[in-house]
């Protein structure tokens, strides 16, 4: 009897040992990538795309963020790519709010995804988390609805709520998100500074490596990035004519932002009253849009003309000079209208 009990105990011990050896070891999460497609019912643009790359360092984690904005207006708001990075002492596991994404049930994720088909939704975000689970890349998708952002008690499901917490941590490290962008895009002036991102990540972005993070998007982030490298067209202001004398020193007007936003072009004219020394004393607009008047007055008041020739028969010492200027947007949208 005693022999039988000992044998049974030995068999149980062996089984437990074998079971422990066969049990899968916990997967160590060292890094991950998150893609966020935020959409709104106002614009353009109606979508903004963010890519977060969390990569382990010797101490802590490096978090990079690309923000890609699709074309809004070809004349002043073309495609745009922004980049920011930060280093945190938090590990990837801590950034993931203590949740192992490899263990999240796909059935639960599918059930949460069905919410977006059951109610009217004007804004939200489609989020994809890409992580390596034991040598296999897993993509976890979540749909954030308008109610999850704005209602006091939205009833957000567990995994979607966790995704929002993760996104909050990433944005705390990399600065404001797309919700903090202005509703209306403003014209950009001057050349764009090159992105300070690692060359390998820029190549991945350009080649389409991150495109699968946005399976339902109408845009490809790789195409947005490549288009954003094209120099931004700047509007042109030129002096068409100055009669009866040309200025010897002049600064052209700055293209008014309101005219730029309205895609407005024109050739305004003004009559300048010039003293014998060549200084402009008065400006009278006589042709052209009022949208250009302020810019023209601000510029021509400091123009310098040649001194008047000596003459004993001058009745009025002030000369009249008529100038005509051209304001041209120099963008494809306006070329298409012609």
C-alpha positions in Angstrom: 0.0 0.0 0.0 2.8 2.4 1.0 4.6 1.4 -2.2 1.5 2.3 -4.3 1.2 5.8 -2.7 4.9 6.5 -3.2 4.6 5.4 -6.9 1.6 7.7 -7.4 3.4 10.6 -5.8 6.4 10.0 -8.0 4.3 10.0 -11.1 2.5 13.2 -10.2 5.9 14.9 -9.6 7.2 13.8 -13.0 4.0 15.0 -14.7 4.2 18.4 -13.0 7.9 18.7 -14.0 7.1 17.8 -17.6 4.1 20.2 -17.6 6.3 23.0 -16.3 8.9 22.4 -19.1 6.2 22.3 -21.8 4.5 25.5 -20.7 5.1 28.5 -23.0 7.5 31.0 -21.6 6.2 34.6 -21.2 7.1 36.7 -24.3 9.3 39.6 -23.5 8.0 42.7 -25.3 11.0 44.9 -26.3 9.4 47.3 -28.7 6.3 48.0 -30.8 4.8 50.3 -33.4 1.4 52.1 -33.3 -0.5 53.6 -36.2 -3.3 56.1 -35.5 -5.7 57.3 -38.2 -7.7 60.1 -36.6 -10.7 61.3 -38.6 -13.1 64.2 -38.3 -16.2 65.5 -40.1 -14.6 68.9 -40.8 -11.7 69.8 -43.0 -9.9 69.4 -45.3 -7.9 67.5 -44.3 -10.4 65.0 -42.8 -7.7 62.5 -41.7 -4.4 62.8 -39.8 -2.0 59.9 -39.5 0.4 59.2 -36.6 3.1 56.6 -36.4 4.7 55.8 -33.0 7.8 53.7 -32.9 8.9 52.4 -29.5 12.4 50.9 -29.6 14.4 49.6 -26.6 17.7 51.3 -25.6 20.4 50.2 -23.1 18.3 52.1 -20.5 14.7 52.8 -21.2 12.9 53.3 -24.5 13.2 55.6 -27.5 9.8 56.8 -28.7 9.5 58.4 -32.2 6.4 60.0 -33.7 5.7 60.8 -37.4 2.6 62.9 -38.0 1.5 62.9 -41.6 -1.1 65.3 -43.0 -2.7 64.7 -46.4 -3.3 67.4 -49.0 -5.7 70.0 -47.8 -5.3 72.9 -50.3 -2.8 72.7 -53.1 -2.2 76.4 -53.1 -1.2 76.7 -49.4 -1.6 73.5 -47.5 0.0 70.5 -49.3 1.1 67.2 -47.8 3.1 67.6 -44.6 5.3 65.3 -42.5 6.4 66.2 -38.9 8.7 64.3 -36.6 9.5 64.3 -32.9 11.4 61.9 -30.6 11.9 61.4 -26.9 13.7 59.0 -24.6 12.0 57.6 -21.5 13.3 55.5 -18.7 10.1 53.4 -18.9 10.3 50.0 -20.5 8.1 48.9 -23.3 6.1 46.8 -20.8 5.5 49.9 -18.6 4.5 51.9 -21.7 2.0 49.2 -22.5 0.3 49.9 -19.1 1.2 46.4 -17.8 -0.8 44.6 -20.4 0.7 41.8 -22.6 -0.7 42.5 -26.1 0.2 38.9 -27.1 -2.4 37.5 -24.7 -5.3 39.7 -25.7 -8.2 37.6 -27.1 -8.9 38.2 -30.8 -12.5 37.3 -30.1 -12.8 40.1 -27.6 -11.1 42.5 -30.1 -13.5 41.5 -32.9 -16.5 42.1 -30.5 -15.3 45.6 -29.6 -14.8 46.4 -33.3 -18.5 45.9 -34.0 -19.4 49.0 -32.0 -18.6 51.3 -34.9 -21.3 49.8 -37.1 -24.0 50.3 -34.5 -24.1 54.1 -34.1 -23.7 57.3 -36.0 -20.1 58.5 -35.6 -18.6 61.7 -36.9 -15.1 61.5 -35.5 -12.8 58.9 -34.0 -9.6 57.0 -34.6 -8.6 53.6 -36.0 -5.6 52.3 -34.1 -3.2 49.5 -35.0 -0.6 48.1 -32.6 2.1 46.0 -34.2 4.2 43.8 -31.8 6.4 40.7 -32.1 4.9 37.7 -30.2 7.4 34.9 -30.1 8.8 35.6 -33.5 5.4 36.3 -35.1 4.2 39.8 -35.8 0.8 40.4 -34.4 -1.4 43.4 -35.3 -4.1 44.5 -32.8 -6.7 46.8 -34.0 -9.0 49.1 -32.0 -11.7 51.6 -33.0 -12.0 54.7 -30.9 -15.4 56.4 -31.3 -16.5 60.0 -30.8 -18.2 59.0 -27.6 -15.0 57.7 -26.2 -13.4 61.1 -26.5 -16.2 63.4 -25.4 -18.8 61.7 -23.2 -18.3 61.6 -19.4 -19.4 58.0 -19.2 -18.7 56.6 -22.7 -18.9 52.9 -21.8 -15.6 52.2 -23.6 -14.8 48.5 -23.7 -11.7 47.1 -21.8 -9.2 46.7 -24.7 -10.2 50.0 -26.4 -9.8 51.8 -23.1 -6.4 50.2 -22.7 -5.4 51.4 -26.2 -6.4 55.0 -25.3 -4.3 54.8 -22.1 -1.3 53.6 -24.2 -1.9 56.4 -26.7 -2.0 58.9 -23.9 1.4 57.8 -22.6 2.9 58.0 -26.1 1.5 61.5 -26.6 2.7 62.7 -23.2 6.2 61.8 -24.4 6.0 63.2 -27.9 3.9 66.3 -27.5 0.4 67.3 -28.5 -1.6 65.1 -30.9 -3.7 66.0 -33.9 -6.7 67.0 -31.8 -4.6 70.1 -30.9 -4.1 71.2 -34.5 -5.9 74.2 -35.8 -9.1 73.5 -37.7 -8.1 75.5 -40.7 -4.6 75.2 -42.2 -2.6 78.4 -42.6 -0.1 79.1 -45.4 3.5 78.1 -44.8 6.3 80.4 -45.8 9.9 79.6 -46.6 11.6 76.2 -47.1 10.8 73.3 -44.8 13.5 72.0 -42.5 14.6 68.4 -43.1 13.3 65.8 -40.7 15.8 64.8 -38.0 14.6 61.1 -38.0 17.0 58.2 -38.5 17.6 57.5 -42.2 16.5 53.9 -41.8 13.0 54.9 -40.5 12.7 57.5 -43.2 13.4 54.7 -45.8 10.8 52.5 -44.1 8.3 55.3 -44.2 9.0 56.0 -47.9 9.0 52.3 -49.0 5.6 51.6 -47.5 6.6 49.5 -44.5 4.1 51.3 -42.3 1.3 51.4 -44.8 -0.3 48.2 -43.4 -0.9 50.0 -40.1 -3.8 51.8 -41.9 -5.7 49.1 -43.7 -9.0 51.1 -44.0 -7.4 54.4 -44.9 -8.0 56.1 -48.3 -4.4 57.5 -48.1 -1.1 55.8 -48.0 1.3 57.3 -45.5 4.2 56.5 -47.8 2.7 58.6 -50.6 2.0 61.4 -48.2 5.6 61.4 -47.0 7.0 61.4 -50.5 4.7 64.2 -51.6 5.7 66.3 -48.6 9.3 66.3 -49.8 8.4 68.4 -52.8 9.2 72.0 -52.2 6.3 74.1 -51.2 5.2 76.5 -54.0 5.5 80.2 -52.9 3.3 83.0 -54.4 5.0 85.5 -56.6 4.8 89.3 -56.5 6.4 91.2 -59.4 6.6 94.8 -60.6 4.9 94.9 -64.0 5.4 98.5 -64.8 6.3 101.9 -63.4 5.5 105.0 -65.5 7.1 107.4 -66.4 10.1 106.4 -64.2 11.4 103.3 -62.6 12.2 103.1 -58.9 15.9 102.9 -58.0 15.2 101.1 -54.8 12.1 99.1 -53.9 10.9 96.2 -51.9 8.0 94.1 -53.3 4.8 93.7 -51.2 4.2 90.6 -49.1 1.4 88.4 -50.5 -1.5 89.0 -48.1 -2.4 85.8 -46.2 -6.2 86.4 -46.7 -5.7 86.6 -50.4 -3.5 83.4 -50.2 -6.3 81.6 -48.3 -8.9 82.7 -50.8 -6.7 81.7 -53.7 -7.0 85.3 -55.0 -4.7 86.8 -57.6 -4.7 90.1 -59.4 -2.8 93.1 -60.8 -3.5 96.2 -58.7 -2.3 99.6 -59.7 -1.5 102.8 -57.7 -0.6 106.4 -58.4 2.4 107.6 -56.3 3.1 111.2 -55.5 6.8 111.6 -55.5 8.8 114.7 -54.3 11.8 116.1 -56.1 14.2 114.0 -54.0 12.5 110.8 -55.1 10.6 110.0 -51.9 7.0 108.8 -52.0 4.7 111.2 -50.2 1.2 109.8 -51.0 -0.3 106.7 -52.5 -3.7 106.5 -54.3 -5.1 103.1 -55.4 -7.1 103.3 -58.6 -7.4 99.8 -59.9 -7.4 96.3 -58.4 -8.8 94.2 -55.5 -9.1 95.8 -52.1 -7.5 92.6 -50.7 -4.1 93.8 -52.0 -4.4 97.5 -51.1 -2.8 97.2 -47.6 0.1 95.2 -48.9 0.7 97.6 -51.8 0.6 100.8 -49.5 2.9 99.3 -46.9 5.5 98.4 -49.6 5.5 101.4 -52.0 5.7 104.1 -49.2 9.4 103.3 -48.8 10.2 103.1 -52.5 12.9 105.5 -53.8 12.8 107.1 -57.3 15.5 109.1 -59.2 15.6 112.8 -58.2 13.6 115.2 -60.5 15.7 116.9 -63.2 16.3 120.6 -62.4 13.7 122.9 -64.1 12.7 126.5 -63.5 9.2 126.0 -64.9 8.0 123.4 -62.4 4.6 124.5 -61.1 3.9 121.4 -59.0 7.1 120.0 -57.5 5.4 116.6 -56.9 5.5 114.0 -59.8 2.9 111.3 -60.4 4.2 107.8 -61.0 1.8 105.0 -61.9 2.9 101.5 -60.8 1.3 98.1 -61.6 2.0 95.0 -59.6 1.2 91.3 -60.2 0.1 89.0 -57.4 0.3 85.4 -58.6 -0.2 82.3 -56.4 2.1 80.0 -58.5 0.3 76.8 -57.6 -1.2 74.0 -59.6 -4.8 74.6 -58.5 -4.8 78.1 -60.1 -3.0 76.9 -63.2 -5.8 74.3 -63.7 -8.4 77.1 -63.6 -7.0 78.9 -66.6 
